[in-house]
Amino acid sequence: MVQKNAGKTVSIEPYQKFVIDSFKAEDARGISNLFLSVYGSGYPIKTFYHPDRIIRENANGTIHSVVTRTASGDIVGHGALYRSSPWYNQLYEIGQMLVLPDYRTTFAAYKMNEYLGGELLSRVAPAGIFGEAVCHHVITQKSSVLINMKDVALELDLMPGATYAKEHGTGSRVSCLIQFKLCSGGAQKVYIPACYREQVNFILHDLGLDRSLCEASEPFPRSSKSVIRRKFFAHAGVGRFNVVSSGADFGRKVTELERIGAERGAVILQFFVSMGEPWSCEAVSVLRNRGYFFGGYLPQWFDTDGILMQKGDSNPDPTSILLYTDKAREILRLVLEDRERTLG
């Protein structure tokens, strides 16, 4: 296999013996070569094209990389636990997994996944991990089930198909299944809008969490202010908003964020709403009235749990969404049912 990086050609001998190991600074250039070889210049997280950034973010704990390393030091596989979208910084995403084509008939991917969900997870000791598994194939979903992750949400048409042009390519947008594994955290009282009690009960049934579900029925406190953290992903056309707290100005805030999203070309908008407030029903109602529909339930997204509300410009094709478990297929049904109900 030949890799190119910054005009320099790097040859990787196929079928070498390898080990799975945590990141070392000398791995950084090999990781960069790997991402360039597999994705070209199209991978959305540009850190992985810059060895110095890979070293820095592993040093500061933003990323915890795992590599498949040959005896000669070649890097032929990578995966990571890393901080991403949750408001609660003790939730890490699991992903950034890729393997050089010549090594895909080995157990490299399986062994890295096992290492990430076992030894590295024990060492980093986050509150939990989650993954966004693409749904145009089920490989990642199956790998997540093997490390006891559970299905909790379905993000319709989240990613453009062009992102995967070199890997399991597809012409349409790709939905993603959110899977979770919590490692710590005690009992919680969460406030659930009555319209989603059935959906939340279904998602919670196999998570083993101690949750007291209370009806969210209070109005916004008078003069209360919303706290929303926004992030736009230009490569994906996605606007993602963490509603840390919702208040009487929430409707105006949503209008503003939708305007900004349109200016930035966002075609998918997601609101993650904290369920730690008795008036969370009000925020959900505002969103439903604007065409947002249920996406799923996110344990400890804010330290307290959250609900995903989503909408998009596309018209999803359910037959293109490939799911591994019966639970995931039922979550898809619930999501599509609420989408139809919300859009009328």
N, C-alpha and C positions, 0 to 999 in steps of 0.2 A: 504494500500500500504506500502510495506517495502522498505526502501532505505538503501544501505550500503555505508559507507564512511570510508576509512582508517581502515577497520576491525571492525568498530562500526556499529551496526544495529540501524536504526532510523525508527520507525513506524509512519506513517501519517494516521490519521483517515480520511476516505473518507467522502465526501459530507458535510463538514463543511461550515458554512457561511464565507464569505471572503470580503475583500475590495481590491481595486486597489490603490496603493500608490507608491510614490517615494521611492528610496532606503534609508534604514537606516543601520548603521554599524552592528547592531545586526541581520540583514537579511543575512549576508554574508555566514555563515555556511549553512543556509537553501538553499541558491542558489547553493552552491557547491553540496549539497546532491541531489538537483533536477537534475542538469546536469548529475551527476553520475547515477542516477536512470534511466533517459530517454536514455542517450547515452552510458552508460558504461564508459569505459576509452577512447572512440574513438572520442570525440568532439575535433576538431582541435585547438580551442583557449583554451590553457591550463590555462589561467588566471582563468577560472571558476571552476577549481578544487582546488583553493587555496584561502581561505577566506581573507587572508591578502592582496593578490593582488586585489581582488574584491574591498575591502575597499579603497586601495591606488588609483586605477584607477578611481573610482567614485569621490574621493576627488580631483584629479587633472584635471578632466573634459575630460579624454580620453573616459570614459564610463559614460553614464547617465542611470542607471538602473531603471526599473519599475517592481514592484512585485505584485503578487496576494498573499495576506497574510491572514491567518485565524485568528480568535480571539485568538487562543492559540499561535500565532506567527509562525506557520508552513508556509513555502514558497512552494506554489503549482503551481506557474507560474512566468515566467520572460520574459521581453523584454527590449530593450535598443535602445538609440541613441548613436552612438560611432564613433570615428574617425577611418578611415581605409585606403583605397587605394588612394583617390583623392590627387592631389598635393595641392589643396586649402584646408586649414585646417578648413574652415568655412562650408564645406560640411560634413554632418554626415550621416553615414549609419544607417538605421533602420532595426532591426532584432534581432538575438539571442533570438528568441521567442520560448518558449516551455511551455507546461502545463502537469502536472502529469496526467496519464491516467484516474484516477478516477474523474477528474474535466473537462474532455473534452466534456462532455455533458452539461456543464454550459456555461455561457456567458463570462468566464474568458478571453479567447483569444480575443474575440471581444472587451471587455472592456479595456484590456491592449492596444490593437491597437488604440482604440479611444483616450485613455489617451496619448499615445506616439505622435500621430498626432495632438493632441489638446493642452491640458494643458502643457505637458512637452515641446512640440515644441515652444510654446509661451514663456516659461520661459528660455529655452536655447538660443532661437533666433538665430539659424544659418542662413547662406545664403540660405540653402536648405537641403533637405534630399533625399537619394536615397536608393533603396533596390535591392538585387539580389534574385529574387524569383525563386525557383526551378520549373522545368517544367515537373516533373513526377507526379505532381498533381497540382491543381489550387487554393488550399486553400489560400496560401499566396498572390497570384495575386489578388484574390477577395478581401481580406482584405485591400490590398493597394489601390485598386480602391475606396473603401469605405471612405478613407481619401484623396481622390482627387489626387492620384499619377498617373502619365502618363507614358505610355510605350515609351522607347527611344532606346533600344538596346537589342540584343539577343546574348548571349555568348554560342556558340556551344560546347557541351560536356565538360563543365567547370569542373565539380566535379566527382570524382570516385563514382560509385554506392555504394561501401562499406561504405561510409560516412553515408548512410541512412539505414544501415542494420537493425536497430531496429525500424526505423520510415519510413513507406511507402517504404520499401526496393525495390531495383532494382538491376539487375546484370550489367547493362551497365552504361556508364558515363551519367551524368545528365546535361542538358543545363539549363541556368539561364536567366531570363528576367530582364533587368535593368529597374526600374521604378523611376521616379523623381517627386519631388515637390519643386519648388523654392519659397523662402519666401522674397527675396530681390534681388537687382541688377538691374541696369538700362540698357539703350540701349547699344548695342555692335555692332561693325563692325567686321565681321568674314570672313575669307578667305577660300572659299570652292573650292576644286578641281572640275573641270568641270564634271568629271565622276561621282560625287556623289551629284550634285546639286538636282536632282530629289528626291533622297532618303532623303536628309536633309530637303527639303521643305515638304515632307510628314510627317516626324517625328515632325517638328516644328509646323504643322498646328493647333494643339489643345493645345499648351503649353502656349499661351498668352504672348510670349516674344517679346521684341522689338529688332529685329536683322536686320542689313543691310548685305546682303550676297554679298560679292565681289568675283570676280574670282581670285583664287590663281594661278598666272601664272608666277611669277618671279623666276629666278634661285637662288640657294643658294648664299649668298654673299661670295665673294672670301675670303678664309682663315678663314671663320667663323667656330666656334666650337659648337658641339651639347652638350646640357645639358640633360642628361637622368638619371632618378632615377629608380633603379631596385629593385625588390622584388621577391623572390622565395618562393613558398608555397609547401614545400616538401610533405605534406600529400595529396595534390591535384595534384601534378605533373604539376604545373602552374608557368610560369615566366611572371611577369607583369611589364611593363616598361612605365613610364611616360616621354614622350618626351616634356620637358618643352620648349626647343628650339632646332630646327634642323639646322644643318650647313653642310658645305662642306665635313665634315668627317663622315656624317651620315651612309653611306654604310659600312664603316669600323667598325663603332660602332655596327651596326646590326650584322655583321659577328661575332664580339667578343661576343656579348650577346647570339647569337645562340650557339656558342661553349660552353659558360659557362652553358647555359641551358641544353645542351646535357649531360654535365658532371654531372649535378645535377638531371638528370632524368626527366626534364620537357617535357611533351608530348603536352601541350597547351602553346602557346606563344601569348601574347597580347601586342600591342603597342597602347597607348593612345597618340594621336598626337595633340598638341595645334593648334587651328585654328586662333591664333592671329597673325600669320606671313604670309606675302604675298607669301612666298615660301613653304607653307605647302604642295602644290601639289608635290614638289620635294620629300619630305619625303614619301608621300603616294605612289608615283611612284616607289621609291626604294623598298618599302614593297611589292607592287603588283608584281613587277618583281621577288620577292623571294617567291611568293605563298601566301601572306597574302591577306585577303579579308575583305570587309566591315562588321562591327559588329553593328554599330549604332552611335548615336550622343549624346554627354555628355555635357549638359549645365553647364557652370562654373566649369568644372573639374579642370581647372588651374586658376580659376577666369574668364579667357576667356574660351570659349567653346572648346571641343575636339571631335575628331572622333576616334572610336575604330577600329583597324585593328587586325585581328586574324588569326591564323592557328594552325592546330593540326595534330597529327599522326593518329587519329581515323577516321572512316567513319561514320558520323552521320546518324541516322535513323530518318527522319522527322516524321514518324508516332508515335514515342515514345515521341515527344515533345508536351505536353498538354498546350494549351494556352486559356485564358479566354476571351480576347477581339478580335474584328475584327482587330483592329490596330496591336495587337501583331502578329496575323497570317500574316498580310501583311508584317510586319518587317521580320518575318521568311522567307517569300517568297523572299524579297529583298536580304537578307543575303545569302540564298542558290543560288539565281541567280548569285550574284557576285562571290560566291565561285566557281561555275561552270565556269564562264567566266574567272576568274583569273587562275584557274588550267588548263584550256584549255581542 
